[in-house]
Structures are given as C-alpha cells and as structure tokens.
Amino acid sequence: MKPVYKVIFHNQGKIYELHASSVSQDAMYAFVEIEGIIFGEHTELVVDPTEEKLKDEFAGVKRTFVPMHSIIRIDEVSKQGTNKIVESDGGGNITPFPVTMPPKSDNT
C-alpha cells in the first residue's frame, strides 16, 4: 500500500488541506515539494464545491512547491480524506513564522 500524506499549509490568507502521494524537501531549497495530489472519485450525486475548486486550481499541475514557512503540518495517513480550503480566521493561534532562509552552501 502506497503512503498518503495530508499536507496543511497557508496560501493567500486561506488554509489548504491536500492529500498527496509524495512529499519531499530536497528538490528546491526552502520549499516543500508536493507531488501526485489525490482527488476523490465522485460516484455520488453530491459534489463538494471546495474540492472541485481545488481540482480546477491544480489541473495540469504535476508538482507544486510550497514555501517551507507556509507549512502548518504534514501527516502520513492511512487513507485519503477530503481536500479542502478553509478561511483563516486570523484570530487563531497559528501564525506563519516570518523567516529569511540563508543561501544553501555548497560545502555541506
């Protein structure tokens, strides 16, 4: 069974929750690479408009790179859940940490 990752991150004042087959940090410094975004198969008449919006936003995207300081949490989960976008209330206790990443040195 292939692993499934739930990635939660800030993007333009909203909180995104995506499920993906691969998450790594080695391709581009200071970014988390999310590859193979998994969307649910709709066999029901009920369609989640939030997930449809995400499908449209990530249509044709092979990989997306999210700034490391935008990541809230990454979990390896036993099964895929629903992808969603939640409005950030601004009054919560999660604040992105403002950070400037030093350049990667070649001698490490």
Biopython code that builds the backbone (N, CA, C, O; Angstrom):
import numpy as np
from Bio.PDB.StructureBuilder import StructureBuilder

atoms = [
    (1, "MET", "N", (0.831, -1.182, 0.000)),
    (1, "MET", "CA", (0.000, 0.000, 0.000)),
    (1, "MET", "C", (0.880, 1.251, 0.000)),
    (1, "MET", "O", (1.767, 1.394, 0.842)),
    (2, "LYS", "N", (0.627, 2.153, -0.950)),
    (2, "LYS", "CA", (1.409, 3.376, -1.060)),
    (2, "LYS", "C", (1.015, 4.350, 0.042)),
    (2, "LYS", "O", (-0.153, 4.417, 0.425)),
    (3, "PRO", "N", (1.987, 5.107, 0.556)),
    (3, "PRO", "CA", (1.650, 6.078, 1.603)),
    (3, "PRO", "C", (0.835, 7.241, 1.030)),
    (3, "PRO", "O", (0.961, 7.586, -0.145)),
    (4, "VAL", "N", (0.005, 7.830, 1.878)),
    (4, "VAL", "CA", (-0.767, 9.017, 1.542)),
    (4, "VAL", "C", (-0.401, 10.071, 2.584)),
    (4, "VAL", "O", (-0.375, 9.791, 3.783)),
    (5, "TYR", "N", (-0.121, 11.283, 2.114)),
    (5, "TYR", "CA", (0.262, 12.370, 3.003)),
    (5, "TYR", "C", (-0.808, 13.458, 2.987)),
    (5, "TYR", "O", (-1.320, 13.837, 1.934)),
    (6, "LYS", "N", (-1.131, 13.946, 4.179)),
    (6, "LYS", "CA", (-2.033, 15.088, 4.314)),
    (6, "LYS", "C", (-1.152, 16.292, 4.621)),
    (6, "LYS", "O", (-0.434, 16.308, 5.621)),
    (7, "VAL", "N", (-1.212, 17.304, 3.750)),
    (7, "VAL", "CA", (-0.383, 18.492, 3.893)),
    (7, "VAL", "C", (-1.303, 19.683, 4.137)),
    (7, "VAL", "O", (-2.221, 19.940, 3.358)),
    (8, "ILE", "N", (-1.053, 20.401, 5.218)),
    (8, "ILE", "CA", (-1.844, 21.572, 5.573)),
    (8, "ILE", "C", (-0.920, 22.777, 5.525)),
    (8, "ILE", "O", (0.132, 22.784, 6.164)),
    (9, "PHE", "N", (-1.322, 23.821, 4.752)),
    (9, "PHE", "CA", (-0.466, 24.992, 4.619)),
    (9, "PHE", "C", (-1.285, 26.262, 4.380)),
    (9, "PHE", "O", (-2.443, 26.209, 3.965)),
    (10, "HIS", "N", (-0.643, 27.411, 4.657)),
    (10, "HIS", "CA", (-1.240, 28.723, 4.411)),
    (10, "HIS", "C", (-1.008, 29.108, 2.958)),
    (10, "HIS", "O", (0.071, 28.866, 2.416)),
    (11, "ASN", "N", (-2.023, 29.713, 2.314)),
    (11, "ASN", "CA", (-1.866, 30.242, 0.965)),
    (11, "ASN", "C", (-2.847, 31.387, 0.777)),
    (11, "ASN", "O", (-4.059, 31.170, 0.770)),
    (12, "GLN", "N", (-2.341, 32.594, 0.625)),
    (12, "GLN", "CA", (-3.136, 33.793, 0.357)),
    (12, "GLN", "C", (-4.289, 33.963, 1.345)),
    (12, "GLN", "O", (-5.434, 34.175, 0.945)),
    (13, "GLY", "N", (-3.979, 33.870, 2.616)),
    (13, "GLY", "CA", (-4.969, 34.097, 3.659)),
    (13, "GLY", "C", (-5.916, 32.944, 3.922)),
    (13, "GLY", "O", (-6.837, 33.072, 4.728)),
    (14, "LYS", "N", (-5.709, 31.828, 3.260)),
    (14, "LYS", "CA", (-6.555, 30.653, 3.461)),
    (14, "LYS", "C", (-5.678, 29.477, 3.880)),
    (14, "LYS", "O", (-4.461, 29.492, 3.700)),
    (15, "ILE", "N", (-6.328, 28.460, 4.441)),
    (15, "ILE", "CA", (-5.620, 27.248, 4.835)),
    (15, "ILE", "C", (-6.041, 26.130, 3.891)),
    (15, "ILE", "O", (-7.223, 25.803, 3.780)),
    (16, "TYR", "N", (-5.065, 25.556, 3.219)),
    (16, "TYR", "CA", (-5.299, 24.473, 2.268)),
    (16, "TYR", "C", (-4.982, 23.144, 2.944)),
    (16, "TYR", "O", (-4.020, 23.043, 3.706)),
    (17, "GLU", "N", (-5.782, 22.139, 2.667)),
    (17, "GLU", "CA", (-5.517, 20.773, 3.113)),
    (17, "GLU", "C", (-5.565, 19.882, 1.879)),
    (17, "GLU", "O", (-6.619, 19.698, 1.270)),
    (18, "LEU", "N", (-4.406, 19.331, 1.520)),
    (18, "LEU", "CA", (-4.298, 18.483, 0.332)),
    (18, "LEU", "C", (-3.813, 17.103, 0.722)),
    (18, "LEU", "O", (-3.111, 16.940, 1.720)),
    (19, "HIS", "N", (-4.188, 16.115, -0.064)),
    (19, "HIS", "CA", (-3.688, 14.755, 0.095)),
    (19, "HIS", "C", (-2.834, 14.444, -1.129)),
    (19, "HIS", "O", (-3.236, 14.721, -2.260)),
    (20, "ALA", "N", (-1.659, 13.869, -0.902)),
    (20, "ALA", "CA", (-0.726, 13.625, -1.994)),
    (20, "ALA", "C", (-0.002, 12.304, -1.793)),
    (20, "ALA", "O", (0.065, 11.769, -0.686)),
    (21, "SER", "N", (0.541, 11.790, -2.899)),
    (21, "SER", "CA", (1.267, 10.521, -2.829)),
    (21, "SER", "C", (2.746, 10.706, -2.501)),
    (21, "SER", "O", (3.422, 9.748, -2.126)),
    (22, "SER", "N", (3.256, 11.937, -2.640)),
    (22, "SER", "CA", (4.671, 12.167, -2.373)),
    (22, "SER", "C", (4.888, 13.583, -1.851)),
    (22, "SER", "O", (4.340, 14.546, -2.387)),
    (23, "VAL", "N", (5.696, 13.695, -0.797)),
    (23, "VAL", "CA", (6.077, 14.978, -0.224)),
    (23, "VAL", "C", (7.561, 14.910, 0.076)),
    (23, "VAL", "O", (8.025, 13.971, 0.723)),
    (24, "SER", "N", (8.315, 15.911, -0.396)),
    (24, "SER", "CA", (9.753, 15.931, -0.118)),
    (24, "SER", "C", (10.245, 17.363, -0.022)),
    (24, "SER", "O", (9.505, 18.305, -0.308)),
    (25, "GLN", "N", (11.498, 17.521, 0.382)),
    (25, "GLN", "CA", (12.072, 18.843, 0.583)),
    (25, "GLN", "C", (13.384, 19.000, -0.164)),
    (25, "GLN", "O", (14.036, 20.032, -0.007)),
    (26, "ASP", "N", (13.799, 18.049, -0.956)),
    (26, "ASP", "CA", (15.153, 18.084, -1.488)),
    (26, "ASP", "C", (15.303, 18.742, -2.863)),
    (26, "ASP", "O", (16.434, 19.035, -3.249)),
    (27, "ALA", "N", (14.252, 18.987, -3.609)),
    (27, "ALA", "CA", (14.383, 19.491, -4.980)),
    (27, "ALA", "C", (14.693, 20.990, -5.034)),
    (27, "ALA", "O", (15.519, 21.412, -5.843)),
    (28, "MET", "N", (14.064, 21.780, -4.212)),
    (28, "MET", "CA", (14.249, 23.221, -4.251)),
    (28, "MET", "C", (14.390, 23.724, -2.811)),
    (28, "MET", "O", (13.500, 23.515, -1.987)),
    (29, "TYR", "N", (15.498, 24.377, -2.517)),
    (29, "TYR", "CA", (15.793, 24.819, -1.160)),
    (29, "TYR", "C", (14.696, 25.730, -0.610)),
    (29, "TYR", "O", (14.237, 26.640, -1.301)),
    (30, "ALA", "N", (14.283, 25.488, 0.614)),
    (30, "ALA", "CA", (13.290, 26.257, 1.372)),
    (30, "ALA", "C", (11.858, 26.054, 0.874)),
    (30, "ALA", "O", (10.961, 26.812, 1.243)),
    (31, "PHE", "N", (11.643, 25.047, 0.047)),
    (31, "PHE", "CA", (10.305, 24.716, -0.426)),
    (31, "PHE", "C", (10.020, 23.244, -0.162)),
    (31, "PHE", "O", (10.925, 22.409, -0.190)),
    (32, "VAL", "N", (8.764, 22.940, 0.093)),
    (32, "VAL", "CA", (8.319, 21.558, 0.226)),
    (32, "VAL", "C", (7.639, 21.197, -1.088)),
    (32, "VAL", "O", (6.741, 21.900, -1.551)),
    (33, "GLU", "N", (8.079, 20.093, -1.681)),
    (33, "GLU", "CA", (7.537, 19.634, -2.954)),
    (33, "GLU", "C", (6.381, 18.678, -2.698)),
    (33, "GLU", "O", (6.535, 17.680, -1.995)),
    (34, "ILE", "N", (5.228, 18.987, -3.271)),
    (34, "ILE", "CA", (4.048, 18.133, -3.148)),
    (34, "ILE", "C", (3.753, 17.594, -4.537)),
    (34, "ILE", "O", (3.521, 18.355, -5.476)),
    (35, "GLU", "N", (3.763, 16.261, -4.657)),
    (35, "GLU", "CA", (3.575, 15.627, -5.965)),
    (35, "GLU", "C", (2.469, 14.580, -5.880)),
    (35, "GLU", "O", (2.308, 13.911, -4.859)),
    (36, "GLY", "N", (1.721, 14.449, -6.948)),
    (36, "GLY", "CA", (0.669, 13.443, -7.002)),
    (36, "GLY", "C", (-0.498, 13.774, -6.106)),
    (36, "GLY", "O", (-0.886, 12.969, -5.260)),
    (37, "ILE", "N", (-1.065, 14.963, -6.286)),
    (37, "ILE", "CA", (-2.231, 15.357, -5.489)),
    (37, "ILE", "C", (-3.379, 14.398, -5.800)),
    (37, "ILE", "O", (-3.706, 14.147, -6.960)),
    (38, "ILE", "N", (-3.978, 13.871, -4.738)),
    (38, "ILE", "CA", (-5.011, 12.841, -4.872)),
    (38, "ILE", "C", (-6.379, 13.487, -4.661)),
    (38, "ILE", "O", (-6.630, 14.128, -3.641)),
    (39, "PHE", "N", (-7.246, 13.308, -5.636)),
    (39, "PHE", "CA", (-8.623, 13.780, -5.518)),
    (39, "PHE", "C", (-9.541, 12.581, -5.459)),
    (39, "PHE", "O", (-9.280, 11.557, -6.091)),
    (40, "GLY", "N", (-10.625, 12.706, -4.694)),
    (40, "GLY", "CA", (-11.581, 11.623, -4.558)),
    (40, "GLY", "C", (-12.358, 11.397, -5.835)),
    (40, "GLY", "O", (-12.582, 12.322, -6.616)),
    (41, "GLU", "N", (-12.766, 10.160, -6.040)),
    (41, "GLU", "CA", (-13.623, 9.821, -7.179)),
    (41, "GLU", "C", (-15.063, 10.037, -6.750)),
    (41, "GLU", "O", (-15.503, 9.509, -5.729)),
    (42, "HIS", "N", (-15.791, 10.812, -7.531)),
    (42, "HIS", "CA", (-17.174, 11.109, -7.179)),
    (42, "HIS", "C", (-18.102, 10.126, -7.872)),
    (42, "HIS", "O", (-18.338, 10.211, -9.077)),
    (43, "THR", "N", (-18.623, 9.191, -7.087)),
    (43, "THR", "CA", (-19.598, 8.241, -7.621)),
    (43, "THR", "C", (-20.993, 8.574, -7.100)),
    (43, "THR", "O", (-21.973, 7.900, -7.418)),
    (44, "GLU", "N", (-21.054, 9.627, -6.293)),
    (44, "GLU", "CA", (-22.328, 10.042, -5.726)),
    (44, "GLU", "C", (-22.845, 11.262, -6.480)),
    (44, "GLU", "O", (-22.128, 11.859, -7.283)),
    (45, "LEU", "N", (-24.074, 11.618, -6.217)),
    (45, "LEU", "CA", (-24.632, 12.826, -6.805)),
    (45, "LEU", "C", (-24.148, 14.081, -6.101)),
    (45, "LEU", "O", (-24.162, 15.163, -6.687)),
    (46, "VAL", "N", (-23.717, 13.952, -4.848)),
    (46, "VAL", "CA", (-23.253, 15.094, -4.080)),
    (46, "VAL", "C", (-21.798, 15.378, -4.448)),
    (46, "VAL", "O", (-20.941, 14.499, -4.367)),
    (47, "VAL", "N", (-21.536, 16.613, -4.853)),
    (47, "VAL", "CA", (-20.189, 17.027, -5.225)),
    (47, "VAL", "C", (-19.762, 18.139, -4.280)),
    (47, "VAL", "O", (-20.512, 19.087, -4.049)),
    (48, "ASP", "N", (-18.558, 18.021, -3.733)),
    (48, "ASP", "CA", (-18.025, 19.021, -2.813)),
    (48, "ASP", "C", (-17.462, 20.187, -3.632)),
    (48, "ASP", "O", (-16.487, 19.998, -4.360)),
    (49, "PRO", "N", (-18.052, 21.393, -3.535)),
    (49, "PRO", "CA", (-17.579, 22.521, -4.343)),
    (49, "PRO", "C", (-16.154, 22.947, -4.016)),
    (49, "PRO", "O", (-15.436, 23.422, -4.896)),
    (50, "THR", "N", (-15.730, 22.782, -2.753)),
    (50, "THR", "CA", (-14.364, 23.134, -2.375)),
    (50, "THR", "C", (-13.360, 22.242, -3.083)),
    (50, "THR", "O", (-12.350, 22.723, -3.597)),
    (51, "GLU", "N", (-13.635, 20.934, -3.113)),
    (51, "GLU", "CA", (-12.714, 20.015, -3.779)),
    (51, "GLU", "C", (-12.713, 20.260, -5.289)),
    (51, "GLU", "O", (-11.675, 20.121, -5.936)),
    (52, "GLU", "N", (-13.862, 20.622, -5.853)),
    (52, "GLU", "CA", (-13.920, 20.947, -7.280)),
    (52, "GLU", "C", (-13.088, 22.191, -7.587)),
    (52, "GLU", "O", (-12.431, 22.260, -8.625)),
    (53, "LYS", "N", (-13.115, 23.172, -6.686)),
    (53, "LYS", "CA", (-12.298, 24.374, -6.855)),
    (53, "LYS", "C", (-10.816, 24.015, -6.834)),
    (53, "LYS", "O", (-10.034, 24.535, -7.630)),
    (54, "LEU", "N", (-10.431, 23.122, -5.919)),
    (54, "LEU", "CA", (-9.032, 22.681, -5.855)),
    (54, "LEU", "C", (-8.638, 21.909, -7.114)),
    (54, "LEU", "O", (-7.522, 22.063, -7.610)),
    (55, "LYS", "N", (-9.546, 21.081, -7.633)),
    (55, "LYS", "CA", (-9.269, 20.351, -8.878)),
    (55, "LYS", "C", (-8.984, 21.326, -10.009)),
    (55, "LYS", "O", (-8.061, 21.127, -10.799)),
    (56, "ASP", "N", (-9.784, 22.379, -10.077)),
    (56, "ASP", "CA", (-9.575, 23.394, -11.110)),
    (56, "ASP", "C", (-8.242, 24.125, -10.912)),
    (56, "ASP", "O", (-7.502, 24.357, -11.868)),
    (57, "GLU", "N", (-7.951, 24.481, -9.664)),
    (57, "GLU", "CA", (-6.724, 25.221, -9.367)),
    (57, "GLU", "C", (-5.474, 24.405, -9.679)),
    (57, "GLU", "O", (-4.477, 24.952, -10.151)),
    (58, "PHE", "N", (-5.522, 23.100, -9.419)),
    (58, "PHE", "CA", (-4.349, 22.255, -9.617)),
    (58, "PHE", "C", (-4.443, 21.392, -10.876)),
    (58, "PHE", "O", (-3.673, 20.443, -11.022)),
    (59, "ALA", "N", (-5.365, 21.698, -11.782)),
    (59, "ALA", "CA", (-5.488, 20.951, -13.036)),
    (59, "ALA", "C", (-4.203, 21.110, -13.850)),
    (59, "ALA", "O", (-3.742, 22.228, -14.078)),
    (60, "GLY", "N", (-3.636, 20.003, -14.279)),
    (60, "GLY", "CA", (-2.416, 20.020, -15.080)),
    (60, "GLY", "C", (-1.130, 20.224, -14.289)),
    (60, "GLY", "O", (-0.052, 20.304, -14.879)),
    (61, "VAL", "N", (-1.224, 20.309, -12.966)),
    (61, "VAL", "CA", (-0.043, 20.510, -12.127)),
    (61, "VAL", "C", (0.548, 19.155, -11.772)),
    (61, "VAL", "O", (-0.113, 18.320, -11.155)),
    (62, "LYS", "N", (1.797, 18.945, -12.165)),
    (62, "LYS", "CA", (2.485, 17.694, -11.838)),
    (62, "LYS", "C", (3.038, 17.751, -10.413)),
    (62, "LYS", "O", (2.907, 16.799, -9.643)),
    (63, "ARG", "N", (3.653, 18.879, -10.080)),
    (63, "ARG", "CA", (4.215, 19.117, -8.742)),
    (63, "ARG", "C", (3.952, 20.552, -8.365)),
    (63, "ARG", "O", (3.909, 21.430, -9.226)),
    (64, "THR", "N", (3.776, 20.793, -7.087)),
    (64, "THR", "CA", (3.684, 22.168, -6.601)),
    (64, "THR", "C", (4.699, 22.339, -5.478)),
    (64, "THR", "O", (4.953, 21.416, -4.703)),
    (65, "PHE", "N", (5.268, 23.526, -5.405)),
    (65, "PHE", "CA", (6.271, 23.827, -4.398)),
    (65, "PHE", "C", (5.704, 24.873, -3.454)),
    (65, "PHE", "O", (5.346, 25.972, -3.877)),
    (66, "VAL", "N", (5.624, 24.529, -2.176)),
    (66, "VAL", "CA", (5.061, 25.406, -1.159)),
    (66, "VAL", "C", (6.202, 25.896, -0.279)),
    (66, "VAL", "O", (7.018, 25.088, 0.165)),
    (67, "PRO", "N", (6.283, 27.211, -0.013)),
    (67, "PRO", "CA", (7.344, 27.699, 0.869)),
    (67, "PRO", "C", (7.297, 26.994, 2.226)),
    (67, "PRO", "O", (6.231, 26.805, 2.811)),
    (68, "MET", "N", (8.470, 26.614, 2.704)),
    (68, "MET", "CA", (8.560, 25.845, 3.953)),
    (68, "MET", "C", (7.880, 26.553, 5.119)),
    (68, "MET", "O", (7.260, 25.901, 5.959)),
    (69, "HIS", "N", (7.990, 27.882, 5.181)),
    (69, "HIS", "CA", (7.394, 28.610, 6.309)),
    (69, "HIS", "C", (5.871, 28.687, 6.221)),
    (69, "HIS", "O", (5.234, 29.138, 7.173)),
    (70, "SER", "N", (5.264, 28.260, 5.103)),
    (70, "SER", "CA", (3.803, 28.238, 4.978)),
    (70, "SER", "C", (3.194, 26.927, 5.474)),
    (70, "SER", "O", (1.988, 26.846, 5.706)),
    (71, "ILE", "N", (4.032, 25.906, 5.633)),
    (71, "ILE", "CA", (3.556, 24.590, 6.057)),
    (71, "ILE", "C", (3.135, 24.634, 7.524)),
    (71, "ILE", "O", (3.883, 25.100, 8.383)),
    (72, "ILE", "N", (1.942, 24.148, 7.793)),
    (72, "ILE", "CA", (1.468, 24.018, 9.174)),
    (72, "ILE", "C", (1.771, 22.614, 9.685)),
    (72, "ILE", "O", (2.255, 22.435, 10.802)),
    (73, "ARG", "N", (1.471, 21.604, 8.830)),
    (73, "ARG", "CA", (1.614, 20.222, 9.290)),
    (73, "ARG", "C", (1.619, 19.278, 8.097)),
    (73, "ARG", "O", (0.944, 19.516, 7.096)),
    (74, "ILE", "N", (2.396, 18.195, 8.219)),
    (74, "ILE", "CA", (2.396, 17.110, 7.237)),
    (74, "ILE", "C", (2.220, 15.812, 8.005)),
    (74, "ILE", "O", (2.993, 15.512, 8.916)),
    (75, "ASP", "N", (1.194, 15.036, 7.634)),
    (75, "ASP", "CA", (0.919, 13.755, 8.285)),
    (75, "ASP", "C", (0.913, 12.647, 7.248)),
    (75, "ASP", "O", (0.421, 12.839, 6.136)),
    (76, "GLU", "N", (1.454, 11.492, 7.601)),
    (76, "GLU", "CA", (1.243, 10.296, 6.791)),
    (76, "GLU", "C", (-0.015, 9.647, 7.343)),
    (76, "GLU", "O", (-0.072, 9.311, 8.525)),
    (77, "VAL", "N", (-1.024, 9.469, 6.498)),
    (77, "VAL", "CA", (-2.318, 8.966, 6.951)),
    (77, "VAL", "C", (-2.607, 7.599, 6.342)),
    (77, "VAL", "O", (-2.006, 7.218, 5.338)),
    (78, "SER", "N", (-3.524, 6.871, 6.952)),
    (78, "SER", "CA", (-3.831, 5.526, 6.474)),
    (78, "SER", "C", (-4.738, 5.523, 5.254)),
    (78, "SER", "O", (-4.713, 4.576, 4.469)),
    (79, "LYS", "N", (-5.542, 6.573, 5.084)),
    (79, "LYS", "CA", (-6.389, 6.657, 3.893)),
    (79, "LYS", "C", (-6.613, 8.115, 3.536)),
    (79, "LYS", "O", (-6.465, 9.008, 4.370)),
    (80, "GLN", "N", (-6.973, 8.336, 2.284)),
    (80, "GLN", "CA", (-7.189, 9.680, 1.788)),
    (80, "GLN", "C", (-8.454, 10.275, 2.362)),
    (80, "GLN", "O", (-9.474, 9.595, 2.480)),
    (81, "GLY", "N", (-8.388, 11.547, 2.719)),
    (81, "GLY", "CA", (-9.561, 12.281, 3.161)),
    (81, "GLY", "C", (-9.981, 13.266, 2.085)),
    (81, "GLY", "O", (-9.600, 13.127, 0.923)),
    (82, "THR", "N", (-10.755, 14.248, 2.468)),
    (82, "THR", "CA", (-11.238, 15.255, 1.533)),
    (82, "THR", "C", (-10.288, 16.438, 1.490)),
    (82, "THR", "O", (-9.888, 16.958, 2.531)),
    (83, "ASN", "N", (-9.928, 16.862, 0.289)),
    (83, "ASN", "CA", (-9.134, 18.072, 0.125)),
    (83, "ASN", "C", (-10.059, 19.261, 0.352)),
    (83, "ASN", "O", (-11.228, 19.227, -0.030)),
    (84, "LYS", "N", (-9.526, 20.321, 0.981)),
    (84, "LYS", "CA", (-10.389, 21.461, 1.253)),
    (84, "LYS", "C", (-9.598, 22.741, 1.430)),
    (84, "LYS", "O", (-8.386, 22.730, 1.650)),
    (85, "ILE", "N", (-10.323, 23.843, 1.327)),
    (85, "ILE", "CA", (-9.789, 25.169, 1.614)),
    (85, "ILE", "C", (-10.648, 25.745, 2.729)),
    (85, "ILE", "O", (-11.876, 25.741, 2.641)),
    (86, "VAL", "N", (-10.003, 26.239, 3.775)),
    (86, "VAL", "CA", (-10.706, 26.812, 4.920)),
    (86, "VAL", "C", (-10.261, 28.262, 5.061)),
    (86, "VAL", "O", (-9.077, 28.574, 4.933)),
    (87, "GLU", "N", (-11.209, 29.132, 5.321)),
    (87, "GLU", "CA", (-10.867, 30.533, 5.560)),
    (87, "GLU", "C", (-10.058, 30.628, 6.846)),
    (87, "GLU", "O", (-10.421, 30.030, 7.859)),
    (88, "SER", "N", (-8.974, 31.373, 6.806)),
    (88, "SER", "CA", (-8.181, 31.609, 8.006)),
    (88, "SER", "C", (-8.853, 32.721, 8.784)),
    (88, "SER", "O", (-9.057, 33.815, 8.258)),
    (89, "ASP", "N", (-9.199, 32.452, 10.034)),
    (89, "ASP", "CA", (-9.927, 33.444, 10.820)),
    (89, "ASP", "C", (-9.036, 34.578, 11.296)),
    (89, "ASP", "O", (-9.533, 35.620, 11.723)),
    (90, "GLY", "N", (-7.723, 34.389, 11.227)),
    (90, "GLY", "CA", (-6.803, 35.451, 11.628)),
    (90, "GLY", "C", (-6.683, 35.612, 13.129)),
    (90, "GLY", "O", (-5.721, 36.213, 13.606)),
    (91, "GLY", "N", (-7.635, 35.091, 13.884)),
    (91, "GLY", "CA", (-7.590, 35.244, 15.325)),
    (91, "GLY", "C", (-7.119, 33.994, 16.034)),
    (91, "GLY", "O", (-7.128, 33.938, 17.264)),
    (92, "GLY", "N", (-6.705, 32.986, 15.277)),
    (92, "GLY", "CA", (-6.274, 31.729, 15.870)),
    (92, "GLY", "C", (-4.877, 31.819, 16.443)),
    (92, "GLY", "O", (-4.277, 32.893, 16.496)),
    (93, "ASN", "N", (-4.381, 30.704, 16.862)),
    (93, "ASN", "CA", (-3.056, 30.683, 17.469)),
    (93, "ASN", "C", (-1.984, 30.181, 16.501)),
    (93, "ASN", "O", (-0.871, 29.876, 16.927)),
    (94, "ILE", "N", (-2.301, 30.088, 15.201)),
    (94, "ILE", "CA", (-1.302, 29.678, 14.210)),
    (94, "ILE", "C", (-0.954, 30.889, 13.370)),
    (94, "ILE", "O", (-1.801, 31.446, 12.671)),
    (95, "THR", "N", (0.308, 31.288, 13.450)),
    (95, "THR", "CA", (0.796, 32.416, 12.671)),
    (95, "THR", "C", (2.018, 31.974, 11.899)),
    (95, "THR", "O", (2.922, 31.367, 12.473)),
    (96, "PRO", "N", (2.068, 32.270, 10.586)),
    (96, "PRO", "CA", (3.268, 31.909, 9.837)),
    (96, "PRO", "C", (4.490, 32.609, 10.424)),
    (96, "PRO", "O", (4.429, 33.792, 10.760)),
    (97, "PHE", "N", (5.570, 31.900, 10.544)),
    (97, "PHE", "CA", (6.796, 32.439, 11.105)),
    (97, "PHE", "C", (7.543, 33.192, 10.015)),
    (97, "PHE", "O", (7.930, 32.586, 9.016)),
    (98, "PRO", "N", (7.759, 34.506, 10.174)),
    (98, "PRO", "CA", (8.490, 35.237, 9.142)),
    (98, "PRO", "C", (9.971, 34.879, 9.220)),
    (98, "PRO", "O", (10.626, 35.116, 10.235)),
    (99, "VAL", "N", (10.474, 34.322, 8.167)),
    (99, "VAL", "CA", (11.859, 33.853, 8.177)),
    (99, "VAL", "C", (12.490, 34.095, 6.818)),
    (99, "VAL", "O", (11.848, 33.937, 5.780)),
    (100, "THR", "N", (13.733, 34.474, 6.842)),
    (100, "THR", "CA", (14.520, 34.575, 5.623)),
    (100, "THR", "C", (15.526, 33.441, 5.671)),
    (100, "THR", "O", (16.335, 33.359, 6.595)),
    (101, "MET", "N", (15.475, 32.571, 4.678)),
    (101, "MET", "CA", (16.354, 31.416, 4.657)),
    (101, "MET", "C", (17.712, 31.817, 4.092)),
    (101, "MET", "O", (17.784, 32.436, 3.030)),
    (102, "PRO", "N", (18.799, 31.465, 4.799)),
    (102, "PRO", "CA", (20.138, 31.757, 4.267)),
    (102, "PRO", "C", (20.402, 30.915, 3.024)),
    (102, "PRO", "O", (19.845, 29.827, 2.879)),
    (103, "PRO", "N", (21.247, 31.415, 2.132)),
    (103, "PRO", "CA", (21.555, 30.620, 0.934)),
    (103, "PRO", "C", (22.207, 29.294, 1.305)),
    (103, "PRO", "O", (22.962, 29.197, 2.273)),
    (104, "LYS", "N", (21.898, 28.287, 0.517)),
    (104, "LYS", "CA", (22.453, 26.955, 0.744)),
    (104, "LYS", "C", (23.926, 26.966, 0.345)),
    (104, "LYS", "O", (24.274, 27.372, -0.764)),
    (105, "SER", "N", (24.795, 26.514, 1.265)),
    (105, "SER", "CA", (26.223, 26.477, 0.945)),
    (105, "SER", "C", (26.549, 25.161, 0.252)),
    (105, "SER", "O", (25.926, 24.132, 0.514)),
    (106, "ASP", "N", (27.532, 25.212, -0.632)),
    (106, "ASP", "CA", (27.920, 24.043, -1.404)),
    (106, "ASP", "C", (28.831, 23.091, -0.642)),
    (106, "ASP", "O", (29.039, 21.960, -1.082)),
    (107, "ASN", "N", (29.375, 23.519, 0.482)),
    (107, "ASN", "CA", (30.319, 22.677, 1.211)),
    (107, "ASN", "C", (29.694, 21.980, 2.416)),
    (107, "ASN", "O", (30.388, 21.734, 3.403)),
    (108, "THR", "N", (28.404, 21.658, 2.362)),
    (108, "THR", "CA", (27.784, 20.875, 3.439)),
    (108, "THR", "C", (27.422, 19.527, 2.966)),
    (108, "THR", "O", (26.890, 18.725, 3.733)),
]
sb = StructureBuilder()
sb.init_structure("model")
sb.init_model(0)
sb.init_chain("A")
sb.init_seg("    ")
for serial, (resi, resn, name, xyz) in enumerate(atoms, 1):
    if name == "N":
        sb.init_residue(resn, " ", resi, " ")
    sb.init_atom(name, np.array(xyz, "f"), 0.0, 1.0, " ", f" {name:<3s}", serial, name[0])
structure = sb.get_structure()
